[in-house]
Amino acid sequence: MSPARALLLATAALLPSLPLKAIAADTSGLRTQLALATEDSDNLARIELLRRILDAEPGDTASHQQLVELWLAISDYDMAEAALNAWPAAPAKLAALTRARILRDRDKDVPGAVRVLRAYLLTTPADLDAHEALVSALLATDNAPAQIAALDALIALQRNATHLIQRANAKLRAADYAGALADAKAAQALEPDSPTVKRDLPAFERLDETLHAIPPLDAALAKHPNDLAKRIERAWWLRYGGMLARSLADADAALAFAPDSVAARLTRARARYMLNQLRADDARRDEWIDVTKPHALDTALAIATADLALAEHPTDTAQLRKRARALNEAGQYLLAQRDSEAALALSPTDAGIALEALYAATMLGQDPAPLFRRIEQMKPPKAQLALANGHLADLYFRQSNLPLALEFADRSLTLAETEFMLRVKAAALQRLGRPDEAATATRRANALHQ
């Protein structure tokens, strides 16, 4: 800010000492300062200058409107309301938008805001700003039909990608899947480079995939409603496609006939979390489930298959190991640890089980030394011992203990060369300031990748 500009703005602080008549006689100085404050985006200075201008010229409608809008801009809703009340001649549009904003944001009265906007739109049905405010208010509710109706009216006035995607999401919530896909495709055709389209379109592509995957599963479950694998598969697709309530219903149905199914418990917890019915901390504490981790369909089916086998033979260590491996793949390390520990108690010399336990422990940030020593004492094949060393290398790299990460990566690579471990080694070397050695490891990893 130039010295001259700073001086002009600073003089505003001196004005209260001047007689009101002197201010009323000429507001040109105040307006000059207001223009400078506007250029500088100094909203507090603008508010003070506008108040002084209105003291001198109470009939200045433009200044009244700017003052109300500025109070809203800084989220001082009490002062916005006071400024509006002090202006009985305020335009109906400004009054409606301001009162609706105050009701929604200050009073948390969304229904009240909706009533104000709807009443205004009865008299001015083509007001785009009011329609957008109504949609914004309704999107804070669970009333999908009302959202769709408001978006219909808005799109009739202004058809753009953002409004179409908003309606597509509302239709998805209302289970109008064909309508949701149609709106999403229309938005893409209208504005393919829109950030909103790029952000939300993948969800509708997943919905399209789901709608193609569901019919054969519906037919299979109509014949065999207690088929756990099919029930879990359909629940997975429904969650993947955003049909969360139906996914939860399938998970509940699975638990009704297979109450010990880990796959069903995972599906139910994940759906509830995505529906905002379950907190992540509660799921982790009460069910040992990390609801923030999505997992692939193959992984879900592997867990369900192991569930079925273990329902018949609870001490089958091979199935416990398979389920532990699938749970590790799903990022459900607490449950994987439980299964692997149960299997180790039954088969204490099985290195494959111990590896699953070690992986879960390292991913949970636990001390891996006791399990690692146990695996070494088992004298497993080189590939398994390489994997055990690799788990520790990965753990120490994530903990930024680079010397140990490098040591265990080298130990793993001596036993069995893998692309993943070469990349861990390269990353550790790079961070240790050894770029030439890192480049050598990367080249070897790239060669293995081919």
SVG drawing of the C-alpha trace seen along z (x, -y; Angstrom):
<svg xmlns="http://www.w3.org/2000/svg" viewBox="-46 -21 72 100">
<polyline fill="none" stroke="black" stroke-width="0.4" points="0.0,0.0 1.4,-3.4 2.0,-6.1 -0.7,-8.3 -3.2,-5.5 -2.4,-4.6 -2.8,-8.3 -6.2,-8.5 -7.5,-5.4 -6.0,-6.4 -7.9,-9.7 -11.1,-7.7 -10.1,-7.3 -10.2,-11.1 -13.6,-11.7 -15.7,-11.0 -14.2,-14.1 -15.7,-16.3 -19.1,-17.8 -21.9,-15.8 -22.8,-18.8 -19.3,-18.9 -19.5,-15.2 -23.0,-15.7 -21.9,-18.6 -19.5,-16.5 -19.1,-12.7 -16.7,-12.8 -13.7,-12.3 -15.4,-9.3 -16.2,-7.8 -12.6,-8.2 -11.4,-6.3 -14.2,-3.7 -12.9,-3.2 -9.4,-2.7 -10.5,-0.3 -12.5,1.6 -9.5,2.0 -7.5,3.3 -10.4,5.7 -10.3,4.1 -13.9,5.1 -13.7,3.7 -12.6,0.3 -15.3,0.4 -18.0,1.1 -16.9,-1.8 -16.8,-4.2 -20.2,-3.0 -21.7,-3.6 -20.4,-7.2 -21.7,-7.8 -25.1,-6.6 -25.0,-8.8 -24.6,-11.7 -26.9,-10.3 -29.4,-7.9 -31.2,-7.6 -28.2,-6.1 -29.6,-2.7 -26.4,-1.4 -24.5,-2.0 -27.2,-0.3 -27.0,2.7 -23.2,2.8 -23.2,2.6 -25.6,5.6 -23.6,7.6 -20.3,6.8 -21.6,7.9 -22.6,11.2 -19.2,11.5 -17.5,11.4 -20.2,13.7 -21.3,11.2 -25.0,12.2 -26.1,10.1 -24.9,6.9 -26.2,8.0 -29.6,8.4 -29.4,5.1 -28.4,3.3 -31.3,4.9 -33.7,4.0 -32.5,0.4 -33.4,0.2 -37.2,0.6 -37.1,-0.1 -34.6,2.8 -35.4,4.6 -37.4,7.8 -34.6,9.9 -31.9,8.6 -34.2,9.1 -35.1,12.7 -31.5,13.7 -30.2,12.1 -32.8,13.5 -32.4,16.9 -28.7,16.8 -29.0,15.7 -31.5,18.5 -29.4,21.1 -25.9,20.2 -26.5,18.4 -29.6,20.0 -29.1,23.4 -32.7,23.2 -32.6,24.7 -36.4,25.2 -36.9,21.6 -34.4,20.5 -36.3,22.7 -39.6,21.1 -38.3,17.6 -36.8,18.4 -39.9,20.3 -42.1,17.4 -39.9,15.0 -39.9,17.2 -43.7,17.3 -43.5,13.6 -40.3,13.7 -40.1,17.2 -37.3,16.3 -34.7,15.1 -31.6,17.2 -29.9,16.2 -32.8,17.2 -33.1,20.5 -29.4,21.2 -29.8,20.2 -32.8,22.6 -30.8,25.5 -27.9,24.7 -30.2,24.8 -31.9,28.0 -28.7,29.8 -28.0,29.5 -31.0,31.7 -31.9,35.3 -34.9,34.4 -33.8,35.7 -37.3,35.2 -37.2,31.5 -33.7,31.1 -34.6,32.6 -37.6,30.3 -35.5,27.2 -32.8,28.3 -35.4,28.9 -36.5,25.2 -32.9,24.0 -31.8,26.0 -34.8,24.6 -33.3,21.2 -29.6,22.1 -28.4,25.4 -24.8,26.0 -22.6,29.0 -22.6,28.1 -26.4,28.0 -26.7,31.3 -24.2,33.1 -26.0,31.8 -29.3,33.2 -27.5,36.5 -26.4,36.9 -29.9,36.1 -31.4,38.6 -28.8,41.2 -30.0,40.6 -33.6,40.9 -32.7,44.3 -33.4,42.9 -30.4,44.5 -31.2,44.1 -32.0,40.4 -28.7,40.0 -26.7,41.5 -28.5,39.4 -27.8,36.2 -24.1,37.2 -23.7,37.9 -25.4,34.7 -23.0,32.7 -20.0,34.4 -21.3,33.6 -22.0,30.0 -18.7,29.3 -16.2,32.1 -13.4,30.1 -15.5,28.9 -13.8,29.6 -17.1,30.7 -17.6,33.2 -14.1,34.5 -14.5,34.9 -17.9,36.6 -18.1,38.5 -16.1,41.6 -18.9,42.2 -21.4,42.4 -19.2,44.6 -19.1,47.0 -22.8,46.8 -23.1,47.8 -20.8,50.8 -22.9,51.8 -26.2,51.6 -24.7,54.1 -23.3,56.4 -26.4,56.6 -29.1,58.4 -27.4,61.9 -26.8,61.5 -30.4,60.6 -31.4,63.8 -29.1,66.0 -30.2,64.6 -33.8,65.0 -33.2,68.7 -30.7,69.0 -31.2,66.1 -28.8,67.5 -25.8,67.8 -23.2,65.8 -20.8,65.3 -23.4,64.0 -24.9,61.8 -21.5,60.3 -20.7,59.9 -24.0,58.0 -23.4,55.9 -19.9,55.0 -21.2,53.9 -24.0,51.9 -21.5,50.0 -19.2,49.6 -22.0,48.1 -23.1,45.7 -26.3,47.6 -25.4,47.6 -28.7,48.3 -29.2,51.4 -25.6,52.5 -26.3,52.2 -29.6,54.2 -27.6,57.0 -25.0,56.9 -27.8,57.1 -29.4,60.0 -26.0,61.9 -25.5,61.4 -29.0,62.7 -28.1,66.2 -24.3,66.0 -23.8,64.1 -20.1,65.0 -19.2,63.8 -16.3,61.4 -17.1,60.4 -20.6,59.4 -19.4,57.5 -16.9,55.6 -19.6,54.8 -22.0,53.6 -19.5,51.4 -18.3,49.9 -21.8,49.1 -22.8,47.6 -19.7,45.4 -20.4,44.1 -23.9,43.4 -22.6,41.4 -24.1,43.9 -20.8,45.1 -17.7,43.2 -14.4,44.7 -13.0,44.6 -16.1,46.5 -15.7,49.2 -12.0,49.7 -12.6,49.9 -15.7,52.0 -15.3,54.2 -11.6,54.0 -12.6,52.7 -11.0,49.9 -14.0,48.5 -11.8,46.0 -10.2,48.8 -12.0,49.9 -11.1,53.3 -11.4,55.2 -14.2,57.6 -11.8,60.5 -10.7,59.8 -14.2,59.6 -15.0,62.9 -11.9,64.5 -12.9,63.5 -16.4,64.8 -15.1,68.1 -13.0,68.5 -15.9,67.6 -17.9,70.4 -15.1,73.0 -14.5,71.8 -18.2,72.0 -17.9,75.8 -14.4,76.2 -13.4,73.4 -9.9,74.8 -8.9,75.1 -5.5,73.3 -5.3,73.2 -8.5,71.2 -7.5,69.0 -4.3,68.2 -6.2,67.5 -8.6,65.2 -5.7,63.4 -4.0,62.9 -7.2,61.5 -7.8,59.3 -4.2,57.9 -4.9,57.2 -8.1,55.3 -6.1,53.2 -8.0,54.9 -4.8,55.5 -6.5,55.9 -8.7,58.7 -5.8,60.2 -3.7,60.3 -6.5,62.0 -6.9,64.7 -3.1,65.3 -2.6,65.4 -5.4,68.0 -3.9,70.0 -0.4,69.8 -1.8,71.1 -3.1,74.2 0.0,74.5 2.9,72.8 5.6,73.8 3.7,72.6 5.9,69.8 3.2,68.8 0.9,67.9 3.6,66.2 4.3,64.0 0.7,62.8 1.0,62.0 4.3,60.2 2.8,58.1 -0.2,57.1 2.1,56.2 4.3,54.0 1.3,52.3 0.0,51.6 3.3,50.1 4.0,52.7 7.4,54.1 8.1,56.8 11.2,58.3 9.6,61.2 7.7,62.5 10.7,62.0 12.9,64.0 10.2,66.7 10.1,66.9 13.9,67.2 13.8,70.0 11.4,71.9 14.0,71.9 11.5,71.3 12.3,71.4 14.4,68.5 11.3,66.8 9.5,66.7 12.5,65.4 13.0,62.8 9.4,61.7 9.9,61.4 13.0,59.2 11.0,57.2 8.2,56.5 10.7,55.0 12.4,53.0 9.1,51.5 8.2,50.8 11.5,49.0 11.2,47.0 7.7,45.8 9.2,44.9 12.0,43.0 14.6,45.3 16.5,45.3 19.7,47.2 17.6,50.1 15.3,50.0 18.3,50.3 19.8,53.1 16.7,55.3 16.1,54.5 19.6,55.8 19.0,58.9 15.7,59.5 17.3,59.0 20.1,61.4 17.5,64.1 15.2,63.2 15.3,60.2 11.9,58.5 10.9,55.3 9.1,53.9 12.2,54.4 14.5,52.8 12.2,49.8 12.3,49.6 16.1,49.8 16.2,47.1 14.0,44.8 16.1,45.3 19.3,44.6 17.9,41.5 16.9,40.1 20.3,41.0 21.9,38.9 23.3,41.7 21.6,40.9 24.0,43.0 23.3,46.2 19.5,45.3 19.6,45.0 21.2,48.4 18.5,50.0 15.8,48.3 17.2,49.5 17.2,53.1 13.6,52.7 12.6,51.4 14.2,54.4 12.3,56.7 9.0,54.9 9.4,55.6"/>
</svg>
